Every structure is written in structure tokens, then in C-alpha cells.
Amino acid sequence: MFNTNNFDLIKKIQRNNEERNKIFRKMFGKFMKQNSLINIKEEIKKSIEFNNIIPECYDFQLNPVLAVGVDDIDYDICVNLAMIFWYDNLFETDEFKSKRLRDSNYIKSLKSRTILQCRLRKLKQSFGNNYYYLSHTPLNYIINCVVNYLLDGLNNKKQSQIKPIGANGNFKINTIVVLLKNIQSILLLTESDNCGSAFSLLRMVIEMTCVYFTIGNNEKVADDYYNFIKYRAEFELNGNYPNEFLTRTPKNVHLQNYLNYGWLDMLDNTKHKYIFSELLNYTQVINEELKDHFLVAYKYCCKYSHGNYLNQSIGPYDFVWILGRIGLILTNLAQEYSELFNDNMTFNGINLVNLLKEITNESFKLYSKHPD
């Protein structure tokens, strides 16, 4: 006699799979045709080759059907499958991609390579695996959310051709985007237990933030700043300073310092030292307390530049110190974005700027308890 309980369980599992497949279609559809993704994923799951690797490659709290998190088999297959296909076809036409998905030899290779990456998954996760969860600490999580809000907003404004309020819009938007992407990189570095490199990148982010708030609405200074970027590019290309740069360089000035901050001459005709602390003094908007934070952090980060951090002691919780400074910078960038586009920075009823301030202040209190 047929057991109706078994039938109900099978139907429940099928419905669950259908709902999950809808999610995977939405998640990975931009990388690969949705139907192909799901069909190939199911073929991989049923294959003997894949089933043979399950015991050694996946850990289950309950059972494979109910597995969640990092050991979600369907997710693991989909993410590898979709990204292999996307990478293979980076520069191909849609027509060629469709043709490939009808090629049995290519599909066979795609399955094999997906299973290969699944077999290697524990090796990929093995070193510093606890940092997989670090992105869910309040500091990392909120910074990530604010960065994503700003990047999404700027992208949407660009596509809708919405111009920022006030002068020097192109410089401001371009600089904010570069800063946000570097902040993303710092998040990844800290979450990968690579604070040494994060310190070095933070130094650059602090400097670029000060450049941003020094130039502000001044389009003439922004234009000259781009001239100095061009001079540096030429110098790095062939090792020689461009004639245009040498012609305008004052006497008895350190050439590299002038290459960094020579555009300050466009602000006024004062005699300059062309060093970071001078740049910081010109920085607008940022209050004196924040300037002190930036100067101390900049000097501290200099210890880790040029590979010198190899001989420096980096503690396991230095990510709190680094991201606390990122929180200060990001708060100012968020306030800038808010003013540029008259956006109150609210998401699902949450004011992101206020939340970021709160979490950043908490990080400073937290790190103050750190034993020296």
C-alpha cells in the first residue's frame, strides 16, 4: 500500500527545490541563461562523479536536502557553474554564448570544471575561514551596506542622467566612486586577515579624501589636479619628469613632493611645502578633531607602506581600528552624496548616515578596550 506520508514529503521537497531554483535564477541569471543554469545544476547533482565527492567536500548539520549556509550544495554548484561560464565568455556575443550552451562537448567540460572547483572548496576556505563570518559583524556589515547604497545610487543617477547639485560635479562623482571602491577593497582585505595591506590602502584613501575636500567646488583646481595626474602617469611610464611639469616647478622644491601636491599652487600663491600635513590644513568641511584623526591615522599607516609592515606587529583585532577610520571617512562621503543629490540616505526606514555614525563611534569605544 502506498505511503501517503512519503508522497507528501516528496511533494514538499519538490516545492522547496522549485522555490530555491527561482532564487538561484534571480541570483545568477545575469551571468548565465537561467534555464541552462538550473538544468546543468540538476544534471551535476545527479551525476555519479559529483555524488562521489559529497562526503569529503560538504558537512551537513542535518541532511543534504536541508543543508544551509556555506554547505548549501545547490548554491555551491550554481555559483561555480555561473562564474565559470561567465568567465569563459567575457568577450563573446550573446549569440555565441547561446551556441555554446547547445554544444554537448562544452557542457561536458563545464560540468567537469564545476565539479573540480567543488572538490577544491575546502582548500579555498581552509586558511582564515573564520573571516567568512567577519563580514557580518556590525562594523563590517553597516559599512558594506552604506558603500553599496552609495554605489547603487551613483550608478542609477548616471543611468538616469541626473546631475549633482552645485559645481565641479564630474570631479566629485569620479572621486567618490574611486574612494568607495577602495573602501570595498579594504573590507575584503580585513575580512581576509590581511590588515597589513589594508593599512597601506587606508593611507591612500585618507589622502584622496583630503584631496576631495580641499578641491571641493573649485573647478580650476580640479583641472590642475588632473594635470598632475597626467604628469605622474608620464613619469611612471618612462622614468622622466615631463617638460611641462619641470617648467612650472619652483626652485629648491622636492620634485616628488611637487608631483604629489603641486596643484596646491592653483589655490593660492603662498609658498608651499607640498606635503600631506599641509594638504590637511587646506581641507574644507572636515572639523579639527577629524583632521587630527586623519593625521594620526595617516602617519600610523605610513609604517605599513612599501611593504614595511612585514616587520610590524599586526594584531588580530586591528580590523576594528582600520574600519573605525573608514567609518569616519564614509560618513563624510555619505553626507556629501546626500547634499549632492538631496537624498536623505534612508533605506527601509533606516537612516544610514545616523546608523553609520553610531556604529563608528561604537568601534572607537570598543577598540579603546584593546590591551596595548
SULDAKA-V220214 format. One record per run of one state. SS is the DSSP state (H for helix, E for strand, L for the rest). FROM is the first residue (numbers start at 1). TO is the last residue. If there is no record, write none. Layout:
SS|FROM|TO + SS|FROM|TO
This chain:
L|1|3 + H|4|28 + L|29|33 + H|34|46 + L|47|47 + H|48|57 + L|58|68 + H|69|71 + L|72|72 + H|73|88 + L|89|93 + H|94|100 + L|101|103 + H|104|119 + L|120|120 + H|121|126 + L|127|128 + H|129|132 + L|133|133 + H|134|136 + L|137|137 + H|138|159 + L|160|168 + H|169|191 + L|192|194 + H|195|215 + L|216|218 + H|219|238 + L|239|242 + H|243|248 + L|249|254 + H|255|266 + L|267|275 + H|276|282 + L|283|287 + H|288|302 + L|303|304 + H|305|311 + L|312|317 + H|318|341 + L|342|345 + E|346|347 + L|348|349 + E|350|351 + H|352|368 + L|369|372
